């Protein structure tokens, strides 16, 4: 793409104005108070413990700033985004208010979209989790300007899978095959297989060791493999990559599993040419996961009743933050905005299996809660949720 129509560093001339706008929109007094009080506050009979690391990561802030800057830099042009900029309803709503068009999805799990509304001279913003090579080629063929907000951590994964391909390895991508970031990563690979969890990885490892059924394998991974994938040929030399927001411990365990499988098949002398791994999980994801682990580990000393996890329901990194307390047997609720907590003491939340459920929320008397938020969640959303919790405790006589 020509340098004149491809922007990947934002627009300096409008940076200060956008910075102020973002501060007004996202900064939270309550979160500020928590931070200056050792991450603890007590209000209306609710004790809140905020995770040490939470909320907006560097890549998301950068992506939002670049999108807002694009709007100011191209005030009269038609702007499109290939997908949600990040998985956050408030940020995406704000972009719609700024007259930024979200390219509609055509359904299906392959990331299909309807680009017919993108016309000559328009501006297209690529989100933090990037765009596929097919999309980039399409834009190249149209006369559009590109504002690329892809997070450098995501680009790092692309570089890794590119290196796999050049070395003749099959890229095993630990990710979700319908997720935009994984769709983009897979588009950089000639040969790939996507495994979403340990169960699927164990299935593949058994196949490597000669214990699988080819027909069943092909059926199981039909949506998650490159077109020409042949498990009898393409599992010989493997490289591991991941969707940046996956659960890091699981990526590690999957890596060890494949390394062991290759070791048992090819022996210690040859294993290095049959398995390759680089750490491509971004620090932000890891820090948020560690912080929630820390919070969960103090559950007994703090008498934690539950953990509130705030973030978009489609946000993969937020979903993993929910899994940590739930897997440790601690009650936790994943909500996507404060509005999920209603005045009749009900909470609407996303369960670990993805179902959205509504149930009774808090009990009587003092409540001790932990709180965290995903990497695409502004502090203001945390404040909205906490304000609802405080208000509920204050005004509902059944909860006193
Ligand atoms: S979570 Fe990591 S990879 Fe994703 S936008 Fe943030 S810094 Fe980038």
Boltz pocket constraint, residues with backbone or C-beta under 6 A from the ligand:
constraints:
  - pocket:
      binder: B
      contacts: [[A, 57], [A, 58], [A, 59], [A, 60], [A, 128], [A, 151], [A, 152], [A, 153], [A, 154], [A, 244], [A, 245], [A, 282], [A, 283], [A, 284], [A, 285], [A, 317], [A, 375]]
      max_distance: 6.0
